[in-house]
């Protein structure tokens, strides 16, 4: 089976056949790294394989989410348009929204700024006069008489 999720990236790292098999099996096993490592021919601790392929695994997960984004978008629309009861609708909505958020399809907030003025006046508070006399600090208000 060819991994259709992980597209070749512009990377200086060349994967061995065993590493590529691990990534392919990671897709086949629905993300189970232990099982993928065993199927690819690794023996012992699969954590070392995961550690050495960390960036490729993250790219793979990003691609999986990107491939699921259209389905998530259609699921939101289906839920919106249906009158039928949907089991676990809250969980489905949350999962669809989480996928879309992670791939960058997020709700946009728009802020309108109107900077036109009609000759308004801006009044500042009165200045305070500060005097320092031989180490003493005193404030004097200009409004005092």
WOBEL-V636543 format. One record per backbone hydrogen bond with DSSP energy under -0.5 kcal/mol. NH is the residue of the N-H (numbers start at 1). CO is the residue of the C=O. E is the energy in kcal/mol with one decimal. If there is no record, write none. Layout:
# WOBEL-V636543
NH,CO,E
NH,CO,E
This chain:
# WOBEL-V636543
4,2,-0.8
7,5,-1.1
11,9,-1.6
15,13,-0.5
20,16,-2.4
21,17,-2.4
22,18,-2.2
23,19,-2.1
24,20,-2.4
25,21,-3.1
26,22,-1.9
27,23,-1.2
28,24,-1.9
29,25,-2.6
30,27,-1.6
31,26,-3.3
33,31,-1.0
36,32,-2.3
37,33,-2.3
38,34,-1.9
39,35,-2.5
40,36,-1.9
41,37,-0.6
41,38,-0.9
42,37,-2.8
46,44,-0.5
48,45,-0.7
49,45,-0.5
50,46,-2.2
51,47,-2.6
52,48,-2.3
53,49,-1.6
54,51,-1.0
57,53,-2.6
58,54,-2.3
59,55,-2.3
60,56,-2.3
61,57,-2.6
62,58,-2.3
63,59,-2.4
64,60,-2.5
65,61,-2.3
66,62,-2.4
67,63,-2.5
68,64,-1.3
69,65,-1.0
70,66,-0.5
72,68,-2.3
73,69,-2.5
74,70,-2.5
75,71,-2.1
76,72,-2.0
77,73,-1.8
78,74,-2.9
79,75,-2.6
80,76,-2.0
81,77,-2.2
82,78,-1.2
87,85,-0.5
89,86,-1.2
92,88,-2.2
93,89,-2.7
94,90,-2.3
95,91,-2.5
96,92,-2.5
97,93,-2.6
98,94,-2.3
99,95,-2.2
100,96,-2.2
101,97,-2.6
102,98,-2.2
103,99,-1.5
104,100,-0.5
104,101,-0.9
105,100,-2.6
106,104,-1.3
113,111,-0.6
114,112,-0.5
115,113,-0.6
123,121,-0.5
124,122,-0.5
129,140,-3.5
131,138,-2.4
133,131,-0.5
133,136,-1.4
134,132,-0.5
136,133,-2.4
138,131,-2.1
140,129,-3.0
142,127,-1.4
144,141,-1.4
